Amino acid sequence: MNIKKMLTMAVLAGMVYGCGGGGGSDDSSPTPPPGGGGGSGEAATISGKLTFDQVPHNQSTNGLNHSATVEAPIRGVTVQLLDGSTVVDTDVSDASGNYSFDAETGTSYRIRIRAELKQSGTQSWDIEVVDNTSSNAQYVLDTSTFTVSSSSETRDINADSGWGGSSYTSTRAAAPFNILDRVYVIIQKLQNVDSNLTLDPLVINWSVNNIPESGNLATGRIGTSFYTQDQIYLLGAANTDSDEYDGHVIIHEWGHYFEDNNARSDSIGGPHGGGDRLDMRVAFGEGFGNAWSGIITDDPFYRDSFGTNQSQGFSINVENNNVSNPGWFSEGSVQSILYDVYDGADDDLANLGLQPIYDVLTGQQRNTEAFTSIFSFMTYLKAENTSDVAALNDLLNGQNIDINVDIWGSNETDNEGQPSVIPVYNELSPGDTQEVCTITTFGNDRNKLGNRKFLRLNIQSAGNYTLRLTPSGSNDLDGYIYNQGQLVAFTEALGTSTVDITENFAAGTHVADVLAYNSSGSAIVGTCFDVSLIQN
């Protein structure tokens, strides 16, 4: 039989993030399976298939197409057989959604499907979907209690979308399992390129109360779907903006989690969009996220639904090479290059697949001295794939990026009509002073091209050094110094006088970004000022 039950939430022992764990039977060790001794009934098997309502997009409107909903398998999740509150058997659903339990006839049970993907061993991960508006309760799907009447019982269970034909009319039980299914797809893909795949624990926060307004995350005012510190927050606001079926959005945010833990991202975040001329770190991070969603799904169309009945939306073809304002500062350029590196379809000249991309992200780029950007990525990719250099150069050339690339963008000449944007890094050795200039020509969100200037600091020997920022007017100057992606010194103090950032530095190359605010510190400004590296 096919059982469609309501989604319930349970605050399970040891699973309440930020609240600690207490004693409880749901996480106790399973008791010996019935039929092997101690039970009054005969041995029985309960098995079946787990599915969820998967809602596709309408490819013409990019909104959700509820009329085309299909039942897809719930794969890789924990399934429990409960006798009262005691777990008597546990299984993990297979790639077809199948599960099986040992039970006994004459006993009453219920089945619980937990919204989690967990595995330990050589390859390991721990991923859960919780309701951030309900004390971070983990989502579970429970059946009603039933009594086993035969030695072999089949119980198929479907998590319903809650869609009633023109609106949601019941619990949206399928949502957490569709979210997990996108993560399952990612893991399956990565297992092919990393036999020792290890992922840090991840919590995915989704709720019907998650709305596109900023405020208290615990009440659902999350602003937008985003990633931060091993947690993903996803919108769930019906008739406004919900992302539980926007697979590319989910995979994009998971990509930021992957960068944060298994690779590296120096992106400073902030607002961004197609055609923006961005801080190169943001351009790479967001372009990577978009390309990643296409790479994982083998579908270059990034779709995001919203509006009444989730019927509207937009799409981005990450394979499109004809992007607005192409260059080293463009997320559109980054995503098209990365996807073309992966997918050699049509007339693409590169066809390297996922392995070389993964190797650079988790290898040399993770330890680069420079900020993460298309410059560092392509430098390492070309070095590790020498037979494909010509094709990779064509991809760079097609996006107006200098093909003689190094991690510093030393040969880049595209300044978008703003001379201060080049060089990408101003290089300083002890005793050097240079004038640098910031601009707000392309926006003043702190993450646009030219809002900050990048410095390459050559520290020949370990010791105490000062990076001095000297204003030319009544501006507030801030600076941040990094070593291989780690912040080692900074100043954010409000003031309009000379700023000294003094620290004991190890020998080697450090990088810094510096920027200017008005005298009240309320808005960034375009201005010129001196930067000096002093050995104390």
Sequence and secondary structure as in RCSB ss.txt:
>XXXX:A:sequence
MNIKKMLTMAVLAGMVYGCGGGGGSDDSSPTPPPGGGGGSGEAATISGKLTFDQVPHNQSTNGLNHSATVEAPIR
GVTVQLLDGSTVVDTDVSDASGNYSFDAETGTSYRIRIRAELKQSGTQSWDIEVVDNTSSNAQYVLDTSTFTVSS
SSETRDINADSGWGGSSYTSTRAAAPFNILDRVYVIIQKLQNVDSNLTLDPLVINWSVNNIPESGNLATGRIGTS
FYTQDQIYLLGAANTDSDEYDGHVIIHEWGHYFEDNNARSDSIGGPHGGGDRLDMRVAFGEGFGNAWSGIITDDP
FYRDSFGTNQSQGFSINVENNNVSNPGWFSEGSVQSILYDVYDGADDDLANLGLQPIYDVLTGQQRNTEAFTSIF
SFMTYLKAENTSDVAALNDLLNGQNIDINVDIWGSNETDNEGQPSVIPVYNELSPGDTQEVCTITTFGNDRNKLG
NRKFLRLNIQSAGNYTLRLTPSGSNDLDGYIYNQGQLVAFTEALGTSTVDITENFAAGTHVADVLAYNSSGSAIV
GTCFDVSLIQN
>XXXX:A:secstr
 EEE  EEEE  TT  TTT     STTS     TTSSS SS EEEEEEEEEEEE  B TTT SB GGG EEEE  
SEEEEEEETTEEEEEEE  TTSEEEEEEETT EEEEEEEEEEEE SSSBEEEEEEETTTTTEEEEEE   EE  S
SEEE EEEE   B SSSB S  TTHHHHHHHHHHHHHHHHHTT TT B   EEEEE TT BSSBS GGGTBBSS 
EEETTEEEE EETTTEE TT HHHHHHHHHHHHHHHTS          TT  B HHHHHHHHHHHHHHHHHHT  
EEEEEESGGG EEEEEETT    SS STT HHHHHHHHHHHH   TT S    HHHHHHHHHTGGGG SS SSHH
HHHHHHHHH GGGHHHHHHHHHHTT  SS  TT TT    TT GGG SSEEEE TT EEEEE   TT SSSSBTT
SSEEEEEEE SSEEEEEEEEESSS EEEEEEEETTEEEEEE    SS EEEEEEE SEEEEEEEEEE TTSSSB 
  EEEEEEEE 
